[in-house]
Amino acid sequence: DLKKLANFIEIAHWVKVPATAMGNAFDYIIQLASPVMVSAQVSALQRDYFGAHGYFKLKGLDDSEVMTSKEGKIREFHTEWMLPERPEKEI
């Protein structure tokens, strides 16, 4: 039960007992169960920042599908990280 694991980790932290293995297991399960792979998004943004590789965007916070054009092609974006406004453009 994920709720019990979360409670265990919370209590361990509260009494200052390290529970790193349990915490990592909890994070891993949450990531696997999530429709959006947050770690993959962070990785894509880092690649874009350091090498202008581009990234895909999701349709919305509650919609884990990648944005597509009217023709069904996946839309790819790049952020101009070094400019003060950090404009985003479609590539």
C-alpha positions in Angstrom: 0.0 0.0 0.0 1.6 3.2 -1.2 -0.1 5.3 1.5 1.4 3.2 4.2 4.9 3.6 2.6 4.4 7.3 2.5 3.4 7.4 6.2 6.4 5.3 7.1 8.8 7.7 5.3 7.1 10.7 6.9 7.4 9.2 10.4 11.1 8.2 9.8 11.9 11.8 8.7 10.0 13.2 11.6 12.1 11.2 14.1 15.2 11.9 12.1 15.9 8.3 11.0 17.2 8.0 7.4 15.0 6.0 5.2 16.7 6.6 1.9 16.0 3.2 0.4 12.3 3.4 1.2 12.2 7.0 0.0 13.8 6.1 -3.3 11.5 3.1 -3.7 8.5 5.4 -3.1 9.8 7.9 -5.7 10.4 5.2 -8.2 6.9 3.7 -7.8 5.3 7.2 -8.1 7.4 7.9 -11.3 6.3 4.6 -12.9 2.7 5.2 -12.1 2.7 8.7 -13.5 1.4 9.3 -17.0 4.1 12.1 -17.3 7.7 11.1 -17.0 9.0 14.3 -15.2 12.6 13.1 -15.1 12.4 12.7 -18.9 11.1 16.2 -19.3 13.9 17.6 -17.1 16.5 15.7 -19.2 15.1 17.0 -22.4 15.2 20.6 -21.2 18.8 20.1 -20.0 19.8 18.8 -23.5 18.0 21.8 -25.1 19.8 24.2 -22.8 23.3 22.9 -23.4 23.0 21.9 -27.1 19.8 23.3 -28.6 18.4 19.8 -29.2 14.7 20.8 -28.8 11.9 19.2 -26.8 8.3 18.2 -27.1 5.5 19.7 -25.1 2.5 18.0 -23.5 -1.1 19.1 -24.4 -1.8 20.1 -20.8 -1.3 19.5 -17.1 -3.9 16.7 -17.1 -3.2 15.5 -20.6 0.0 13.5 -21.0 -0.2 13.4 -24.9 2.5 15.2 -26.9 1.3 18.3 -28.8 0.8 17.6 -32.5 0.0 19.7 -35.5 -3.3 19.5 -37.4 -1.6 17.1 -39.7 -0.7 14.8 -36.8 3.0 15.6 -36.7 4.7 16.0 -33.3 5.5 19.6 -32.6 9.1 20.3 -31.4 10.2 23.5 -29.5 13.4 25.2 -28.5 14.0 27.9 -25.9 16.5 30.7 -26.4 18.0 30.2 -22.9 20.6 32.9 -23.1 18.2 35.7 -24.0 16.6 37.6 -21.0 13.0 36.8 -22.0 13.8 33.2 -22.9 11.6 33.1 -25.9 10.3 29.7 -27.0 10.1 28.9 -30.7 8.8 26.0 -32.7 11.4 24.2 -34.8 
